[in-house]
Amino acid sequence: MTMNGDPCLLSAAELRGLIAAKRISPVELTRAVLARAEALQPELNCFITLCGDEAIAAAREAERKVMAGEPLGLLHGIPVTVKDIVNTKGVKTTFGAVPYKDNVPTEDAVAVARLRSEGAILIGKTTTPEFGSKCLTDSPLFGRTRNAWDACRSSGGSSGGAAVAVASGIAPLAIATDGGGSTRIPAACNGVVGLKQSNGVIPHSQALDAFGNQTYVTPTTRTVADTALMMQAMAGEDPCDPWSIGVPVPDFIGTAAPRGDLRGLRILYCLTPPGRPVSAEVAANFKASLDRLAGLGAELEEFSGDGFDIEPIWRAINHTVWRTRFAKLATEHKNGLSEAFLKQLALASEVSGVDYQEAMFARTALFRRVQLLLARGHFLAMPTLTRTALPISQDLFGSIEIDGGHYDSVRPHWFPWTMPSNMTGHPAISLPSGFARDGLPIGLQLVGRFRSDAELLRVSALFEASSDLLSRWPA
């Protein structure tokens, strides 16, 4: 059961075939992945916990099943990482926070349980800022996570560890989360695929407010085909999540194959909401991405970004949720939590009940605005971020620099386009679309019709196949 070359540089789809054909052993693969993780961890700092012994034991059992000719799951023997905000039975889940540094869940989150049931092997828990609370991945618990392409740049966040682990070839699959862009931001920063699926497609078993929830447990991978594999394994209704009930599971794997073209599809596009800056390199890359979509046969039409500057709405809802969840924790463990986390909780004290409900009304209005656009076109396109990865020392409450200009708030100026789909529930994906002159990745975001996730993956696969970006790896 051997193969030539480095198995860490193969996709999950490729590994799946090799394992089934007995050309690579799950034990051999897991050992290679763990060795790569241990070698790169001192530089990248993308793990909070590595589960070496448990992973090898699971790999041995996976190998036994292969050799015995037993039925194999969809992800049999394939390594996966899980963001340390998502529960893993028997493995520490710290939420990136010092007060939870020894927390060990007694059960898996639904998404984790489903990957395990399909044979995936958990190799470790990836870094997150405290409770996934910001777009930069650092915490008093573990320090800073570095970008896979440049150690002087941020990994993005809050799923920075997940994206870096995938981008650097440590493991092909990662479970992340996304509450305002937390999967798509680090995906764009590190040149990988980050999907935030439609509301209810993957059940969220840890959401405290299941009805008003705007956070998602998501896949992060290097290829669209691997994202489809994860979706196939994780999707499907569960009684814990009311939005998942009655939602059918399409053939993600078959639909996501890059077949055909985009003729007959209309894509509406917008570079940036009014008044929001974007770097010249991102703007040029976006134009080139639109040209690629047009070359595939899509009809393009520009739409106005008026009404999409929704950061205040997102903040009113999200920060109020955080304050409700964490005010007591902040009082009891003030010295163990970061200044940025405490400052965000303090901001929520200014939001009244009326402010919160008005934000919920605005959320509904935003959903209807997006629905009208998607009645006119099949997809929306925009840059994932307004510039490449920020400096590793970036302060959430500091200014952001874009082409020499300095702006006073990171969130609305760096990722104005990611938060809307969290509020509306539409599927949105960040795809690698090129590189800036400094060698850092740039991402394109596509937004699809509600619950049309499989079709969004098909368009994404065709876009991915129209370039050779997958041949590039970080040094």
C-alpha positions as CSV (number, residue, x, y, z in Angstrom):
1,M,0.0,0.0,0.0
2,T,2.5,2.6,-1.2
3,M,2.6,5.5,-3.7
4,N,5.1,7.9,-5.1
5,G,5.2,11.6,-4.2
6,D,4.0,13.5,-1.2
7,P,0.4,12.5,-0.2
8,C,0.0,15.9,1.6
9,L,-0.2,17.6,-1.8
10,L,-3.1,15.6,-3.0
11,S,-6.8,16.5,-2.8
12,A,-9.2,14.5,-0.7
13,A,-10.9,13.4,-4.0
14,E,-7.6,12.0,-5.2
15,L,-6.8,10.4,-1.8
16,R,-10.2,8.8,-1.7
17,G,-9.5,6.9,-4.9
18,L,-6.0,5.9,-3.8
19,I,-7.2,4.5,-0.5
20,A,-10.0,2.5,-2.1
21,A,-7.5,1.1,-4.6
22,K,-5.1,0.2,-1.8
23,R,-2.4,2.4,-3.3
24,I,-2.0,4.4,-0.1
25,S,-2.5,3.3,3.5
26,P,-4.6,5.5,5.8
27,V,-1.8,5.0,8.4
28,E,0.9,6.1,5.9
29,L,-1.2,9.2,5.0
30,T,-2.0,10.1,8.6
31,R,1.7,9.8,9.6
32,A,2.7,12.1,6.7
33,V,0.0,14.7,7.7
34,L,1.0,14.7,11.3
35,A,4.7,15.0,10.5
36,R,3.9,18.0,8.2
37,A,1.7,19.5,11.0
38,E,4.5,19.2,13.6
39,A,7.1,20.6,11.1
40,L,5.0,23.7,10.2
41,Q,3.3,24.4,13.5
42,P,6.3,26.4,15.0
43,E,6.2,28.8,12.0
44,L,2.4,28.9,11.2
45,N,0.9,28.3,14.6
46,C,-2.4,27.0,13.2
47,F,-3.2,24.4,15.8
48,I,-4.2,24.6,19.4
49,T,-4.3,20.8,19.8
50,L,-2.9,17.9,17.7
51,C,-4.4,14.5,18.2
52,G,-1.5,12.3,17.1
53,D,-2.2,9.1,19.1
54,E,-5.9,9.2,18.5
55,A,-5.4,9.8,14.8
56,I,-3.0,6.9,14.3
57,A,-5.4,4.6,16.2
58,A,-8.2,5.7,13.9
59,A,-6.0,5.2,10.8
60,R,-5.1,1.7,11.8
61,E,-8.8,0.8,12.1
62,A,-9.4,2.5,8.8
63,E,-6.7,0.4,7.2
64,R,-8.1,-2.8,8.7
65,K,-11.4,-2.1,7.0
66,V,-9.8,-1.5,3.7
67,M,-7.8,-4.7,3.8
68,A,-10.8,-6.7,5.0
69,G,-12.9,-5.4,2.1
70,E,-15.5,-3.8,4.3
71,P,-17.7,-1.0,3.1
72,L,-15.9,2.4,3.1
73,G,-17.4,5.8,4.0
74,L,-17.2,8.7,1.7
75,L,-14.1,10.1,3.4
76,H,-12.6,6.9,4.6
77,G,-9.1,7.4,6.0
78,I,-8.9,11.1,4.9
79,P,-7.4,13.5,7.5
80,V,-9.5,16.5,8.6
81,T,-9.0,19.4,11.0
82,V,-11.7,21.0,13.1
83,K,-11.8,24.6,14.2
84,D,-11.5,24.8,18.0
85,I,-14.9,26.5,18.3
86,V,-16.7,23.3,17.1
87,N,-17.2,20.5,19.6
88,T,-15.2,17.3,19.4
89,K,-16.0,14.4,21.7
90,G,-13.1,13.6,24.0
91,V,-10.8,16.2,22.4
92,K,-10.3,19.6,23.9
93,T,-12.4,22.4,22.5
94,T,-11.1,25.7,23.9
95,F,-13.0,28.3,21.8
96,G,-9.6,30.0,21.6
97,A,-10.2,31.3,25.2
98,V,-8.1,30.9,28.3
99,P,-11.1,30.2,30.5
100,Y,-11.9,27.2,28.4
101,K,-8.3,25.9,27.9
102,D,-9.2,22.5,29.5
103,N,-12.8,22.1,28.2
104,V,-13.4,18.6,26.8
105,P,-16.9,18.1,25.2
106,T,-18.8,14.9,25.8
107,E,-20.2,14.7,22.2
108,D,-19.4,15.8,18.7
109,A,-21.1,18.6,16.9
110,V,-23.4,17.2,14.2
111,A,-21.1,18.2,11.4
112,V,-18.1,16.5,13.1
113,A,-20.1,13.3,13.9
114,R,-21.1,13.1,10.2
115,L,-17.5,13.4,8.9
116,R,-16.4,10.8,11.4
117,S,-19.2,8.4,10.4
118,E,-18.0,8.7,6.8
119,G,-14.5,7.6,7.9
120,A,-12.6,11.0,8.2
121,I,-9.8,11.1,10.7
122,L,-9.5,14.0,13.1
123,I,-5.8,15.1,13.3
124,G,-6.2,18.3,15.3
125,K,-8.1,21.4,16.4
126,T,-7.2,24.7,14.5
127,T,-6.8,28.1,16.0
128,T,-9.6,30.7,16.4
129,P,-9.7,34.1,18.2
130,E,-11.8,33.9,21.4
131,F,-15.2,32.5,20.4
132,G,-14.6,33.4,16.8
133,S,-15.1,37.0,17.6
134,K,-12.9,38.8,15.0
135,C,-11.4,38.7,11.5
136,L,-7.8,38.1,12.8
137,T,-6.7,34.8,14.4
138,D,-4.9,35.6,17.6
139,S,-5.6,35.0,21.3
140,P,-4.0,35.1,24.7
141,L,-4.3,31.4,24.7
142,F,-2.0,30.6,21.7
143,G,-0.6,33.8,20.2
144,R,-1.0,34.6,16.5
145,T,-1.6,32.4,13.4
146,R,0.5,33.4,10.4
147,N,-0.5,33.5,6.8
148,A,0.5,30.4,4.8
149,W,2.1,32.5,2.1
150,D,3.8,35.2,4.2
151,A,4.7,34.9,7.8
152,C,4.5,38.7,8.2
153,R,0.8,38.7,7.2
154,S,-2.3,37.7,9.1
155,S,-4.1,34.5,8.3
156,G,-7.4,36.4,8.5
157,G,-10.1,35.1,10.7
158,S,-11.8,33.8,12.6
159,S,-11.1,30.5,10.9
160,G,-7.5,31.4,10.3
161,G,-6.1,28.1,11.5
162,A,-8.4,26.1,9.3
163,A,-7.5,28.0,6.1
164,V,-3.8,27.9,6.9
165,A,-3.8,24.1,7.6
166,V,-5.4,23.5,4.2
167,A,-3.3,26.0,2.3
168,S,-0.1,24.7,3.6
169,G,-0.9,21.1,2.8
170,I,-1.3,19.8,6.3
171,A,-4.7,18.3,5.7
172,P,-7.1,18.6,2.7
173,L,-10.3,19.1,4.7
174,A,-11.1,21.5,7.5
175,I,-14.3,22.3,9.4
176,A,-14.5,26.0,10.0
177,T,-17.3,28.4,11.0
178,D,-18.6,31.6,9.6
179,G,-20.6,34.3,11.4
180,G,-19.7,37.4,9.3
181,G,-17.2,36.1,6.9
182,S,-15.1,33.9,9.2
183,T,-14.6,31.1,6.6
184,R,-14.4,33.3,3.5
185,I,-12.0,35.9,4.8
186,P,-9.2,33.5,5.7
187,A,-9.9,31.5,2.6
188,A,-9.2,34.6,0.5
189,C,-6.2,35.5,2.6
190,N,-4.7,32.0,2.1
191,G,-5.8,31.1,-1.4
192,V,-8.3,28.3,-0.6
193,V,-12.0,27.6,-1.1
194,G,-14.3,28.8,1.7
195,L,-18.0,28.2,1.4
196,K,-20.7,29.6,3.7
197,Q,-23.7,27.4,2.7
198,S,-27.4,28.3,2.8
199,N,-29.1,28.5,6.1
200,G,-30.1,25.0,7.2
201,V,-28.1,23.0,4.7
202,I,-25.6,21.8,7.4
203,P,-27.3,21.6,10.8
204,H,-25.8,23.8,13.5
205,S,-26.0,21.9,16.8
206,Q,-24.3,24.6,18.9
207,A,-26.4,27.6,18.0
208,L,-28.1,28.9,21.2
209,D,-30.7,30.9,19.1
210,A,-31.5,28.4,16.4
211,F,-34.2,30.6,14.9
212,G,-32.3,33.9,14.7
213,N,-28.9,32.3,14.1
214,Q,-26.5,33.8,11.6
215,T,-23.5,31.6,12.2
216,Y,-22.6,28.5,10.1
217,V,-20.4,25.4,10.5
218,T,-18.7,25.3,7.1
219,P,-16.2,23.4,4.9
220,T,-12.7,24.8,4.0
221,T,-10.8,23.0,1.3
222,R,-8.2,23.5,-1.5
223,T,-10.5,22.5,-4.3
224,V,-14.2,22.8,-5.1
225,A,-14.5,19.1,-5.5
226,D,-13.3,18.6,-2.0
227,T,-15.8,21.1,-0.7
228,A,-18.5,19.1,-2.5
229,L,-17.3,16.0,-0.7
230,M,-17.6,17.7,2.7
231,M,-21.0,19.0,1.8
232,Q,-22.2,15.6,0.8
233,A,-21.1,14.2,4.1
234,M,-22.3,17.0,6.4
235,A,-25.6,18.1,4.8
236,G,-29.0,16.8,5.8
237,E,-31.7,17.6,8.3
238,D,-31.2,17.1,12.1
239,P,-33.8,17.8,14.8
240,C,-31.4,20.2,16.5
241,D,-31.7,22.8,13.8
242,P,-35.2,23.9,12.7
243,W,-33.9,25.4,9.4
244,S,-32.5,22.0,8.4
245,I,-35.7,20.1,8.6
246,G,-37.1,19.2,5.3
247,V,-34.1,20.5,3.3
248,P,-33.2,17.8,0.7
249,V,-29.6,16.8,0.1
250,P,-28.7,17.2,-3.6
251,D,-25.9,15.4,-5.4
252,F,-23.2,17.9,-4.5
253,I,-20.4,15.7,-5.9
254,G,-22.0,15.1,-9.3
255,T,-23.2,18.6,-9.7
256,A,-19.9,20.2,-8.7
257,A,-18.0,18.4,-11.6
258,P,-16.7,21.1,-14.0
259,R,-18.8,20.1,-17.0
260,G,-20.5,22.3,-19.6
261,D,-20.3,26.1,-19.4
262,L,-22.1,29.1,-18.1
263,R,-24.2,29.9,-21.1
264,G,-27.7,31.0,-20.1
265,L,-26.6,32.3,-16.7
266,R,-26.6,35.9,-15.8
267,I,-24.2,37.1,-13.1
268,L,-24.7,40.5,-11.5
269,Y,-21.5,42.1,-10.2
270,C,-20.4,45.0,-8.0
271,L,-16.9,46.0,-7.1
272,T,-17.6,47.7,-3.8
273,P,-20.5,49.4,-1.9
274,P,-20.5,53.2,-2.3
275,G,-17.8,55.0,-0.4
276,R,-15.8,51.8,0.4
277,P,-12.2,51.7,-1.0
278,V,-10.7,48.8,-2.9
279,S,-7.1,48.3,-3.9
280,A,-6.1,48.7,-7.5
281,E,-4.8,45.1,-7.6
282,V,-8.0,43.7,-6.3
283,A,-10.0,45.8,-8.7
284,A,-7.9,44.6,-11.6
285,N,-8.1,41.0,-10.5
286,F,-11.9,41.3,-10.2
287,K,-12.1,42.6,-13.8
288,A,-10.0,39.6,-14.9
289,S,-12.3,37.2,-12.9
290,L,-15.4,38.7,-14.6
291,D,-13.7,38.2,-18.0
292,R,-13.1,34.5,-17.1
293,L,-16.8,34.1,-16.2
294,A,-17.8,35.8,-19.5
295,G,-15.4,33.6,-21.3
296,L,-17.3,30.6,-19.9
297,G,-20.5,32.0,-21.4
298,A,-22.0,34.0,-18.5
299,E,-23.9,37.2,-19.2
300,L,-22.7,40.0,-17.0
301,E,-24.6,42.9,-15.6
302,E,-23.5,45.5,-13.0
303,F,-25.7,46.1,-9.9
304,S,-25.6,49.0,-7.5
305,G,-24.0,48.5,-4.1
306,D,-26.4,51.0,-2.5
307,G,-28.0,49.6,0.7
308,F,-25.3,47.0,1.3
309,D,-23.3,48.9,3.9
310,I,-24.8,46.7,6.6
311,E,-22.0,46.5,9.2
312,P,-24.0,48.5,11.8
313,I,-26.9,46.1,11.4
314,W,-24.6,43.1,11.7
315,R,-22.9,44.6,14.8
316,A,-26.1,45.4,16.6
317,I,-27.3,41.8,16.3
318,N,-24.0,40.0,16.6
319,H,-22.5,42.0,19.5
320,T,-25.8,41.8,21.4
321,V,-25.6,38.0,21.1
322,W,-22.0,38.0,22.3
323,R,-22.8,40.3,25.3
324,T,-25.7,38.0,26.3
325,R,-23.4,34.9,26.1
326,F,-20.2,36.3,27.5
327,A,-20.9,39.2,29.9
328,K,-20.7,37.0,33.0
329,L,-17.6,35.2,31.7
330,A,-15.9,38.6,31.1
331,T,-16.7,39.7,34.6
332,E,-15.3,36.5,36.1
333,H,-12.2,36.1,33.8
334,K,-11.4,39.7,32.8
335,N,-7.6,39.2,33.1
336,G,-7.7,36.1,30.9
337,L,-9.5,37.6,27.9
338,S,-8.1,39.9,25.2
339,E,-8.7,43.7,25.2
340,A,-10.3,43.4,21.8
341,F,-12.8,40.8,22.9
342,L,-13.7,42.9,26.0
343,K,-14.0,46.0,23.9
344,Q,-16.5,44.3,21.5
345,L,-18.6,43.2,24.5
346,A,-18.6,46.8,25.8
347,L,-19.8,48.1,22.5
348,A,-23.0,46.0,22.8
349,S,-24.0,47.8,26.0
350,E,-24.9,50.7,23.8
351,V,-27.5,48.7,21.8
352,S,-31.0,48.8,23.2
353,G,-33.8,46.3,22.7
354,V,-35.4,48.6,20.2
355,D,-32.1,48.9,18.3
356,Y,-31.8,45.1,18.2
357,Q,-35.3,44.7,16.8
358,E,-34.8,47.4,14.2
359,A,-31.7,45.6,13.1
360,M,-33.7,42.4,12.7
361,F,-36.3,44.3,10.6
362,A,-33.4,45.6,8.5
363,R,-32.1,42.0,8.2
364,T,-35.4,41.0,6.6
365,A,-35.3,44.0,4.2
366,L,-31.8,43.0,3.2
367,F,-33.0,39.4,2.4
368,R,-35.7,40.8,0.2
369,R,-33.3,43.1,-1.6
370,V,-31.0,40.2,-2.3
371,Q,-34.0,38.1,-3.5
372,L,-34.9,40.8,-6.0
373,L,-31.4,40.8,-7.4
374,L,-31.3,37.1,-7.7
375,A,-34.6,37.1,-9.5
376,R,-32.9,39.3,-12.1
377,G,-29.7,37.3,-12.2
378,H,-28.6,33.8,-11.2
379,F,-25.5,34.8,-9.1
380,L,-23.9,37.8,-7.6
381,A,-20.1,38.4,-7.9
382,M,-17.8,40.7,-5.9
383,P,-14.3,40.7,-4.4
384,T,-14.1,38.7,-1.2
385,L,-11.8,41.4,0.4
386,T,-10.9,44.9,-0.6
387,R,-7.1,44.2,-0.2
388,T,-4.8,41.2,0.5
389,A,-4.0,39.9,4.0
390,L,-3.4,42.5,6.7
391,P,-0.1,42.7,8.6
392,I,0.4,40.1,11.3
393,S,0.4,42.9,13.9
394,Q,-3.0,44.4,12.8
395,D,-5.2,45.6,15.6
396,L,-8.9,45.0,15.1
397,F,-9.6,48.6,16.4
398,G,-6.7,50.1,14.5
399,S,-6.8,51.7,11.0
400,I,-6.6,49.7,7.8
401,E,-4.3,50.7,5.0
402,I,-5.4,50.3,1.4
403,D,-3.2,51.7,-1.4
404,G,-1.7,54.3,0.9
405,G,-5.0,55.4,2.3
406,H,-5.8,54.8,6.0
407,Y,-9.4,54.0,7.1
408,D,-10.7,54.0,10.6
409,S,-12.4,50.6,10.9
410,V,-11.3,47.2,9.7
411,R,-14.6,45.4,9.3
412,P,-16.6,47.6,6.8
413,H,-13.4,48.6,4.9
414,W,-11.8,45.1,4.5
415,F,-14.8,42.8,4.0
416,P,-18.0,44.8,3.3
417,W,-19.3,41.9,1.1
418,T,-19.1,38.9,3.5
419,M,-21.5,40.0,6.2
420,P,-24.7,40.3,4.1
421,S,-25.0,36.6,3.3
422,N,-24.7,35.7,7.0
423,M,-27.7,38.0,7.6
424,T,-29.8,36.7,4.6
425,G,-28.8,33.0,4.6
426,H,-27.8,32.9,0.9
427,P,-24.9,30.6,0.0
428,A,-21.6,32.5,-0.6
429,I,-18.2,31.1,-1.6
430,S,-14.7,32.6,-1.8
431,L,-12.6,31.2,-4.6
432,P,-8.9,31.8,-5.3
433,S,-8.8,34.2,-8.3
434,G,-5.1,35.2,-8.5
435,F,-2.2,36.7,-6.7
436,A,-1.0,40.3,-6.0
437,R,2.5,41.5,-6.9
438,D,3.6,40.7,-3.4
439,G,2.7,37.0,-3.9
440,L,-0.4,37.1,-1.7
441,P,-3.7,35.5,-2.8
442,I,-6.8,37.4,-3.9
443,G,-10.3,35.9,-3.7
444,L,-13.5,36.2,-5.7
445,Q,-16.9,35.8,-3.9
446,L,-19.9,34.4,-5.6
447,V,-23.4,34.4,-4.0
448,G,-26.1,32.0,-5.2
449,R,-29.8,31.7,-4.9
450,F,-31.2,30.5,-1.5
451,R,-30.5,26.8,-1.1
452,S,-29.0,26.5,-4.6
453,D,-25.7,25.5,-3.1
454,A,-25.0,22.7,-5.5
455,E,-25.4,25.0,-8.5
456,L,-23.1,27.5,-6.8
457,L,-20.5,24.7,-6.6
458,R,-20.9,23.9,-10.3
459,V,-20.2,27.5,-11.3
460,S,-17.3,27.6,-8.9
461,A,-15.8,24.4,-10.3
462,L,-15.9,25.8,-13.8
463,F,-14.3,29.0,-12.6
464,E,-11.6,27.0,-10.8
465,A,-10.9,24.9,-13.9
466,S,-10.4,28.0,-16.1
467,S,-7.0,28.8,-14.5
468,D,-4.0,26.9,-13.2
469,L,-4.0,28.4,-9.7
470,L,-4.1,24.9,-8.1
471,S,-0.5,24.3,-9.3
472,R,0.8,27.0,-6.9
473,W,1.7,26.2,-3.3
474,P,3.2,28.4,-0.5
475,A,7.0,28.2,-0.3
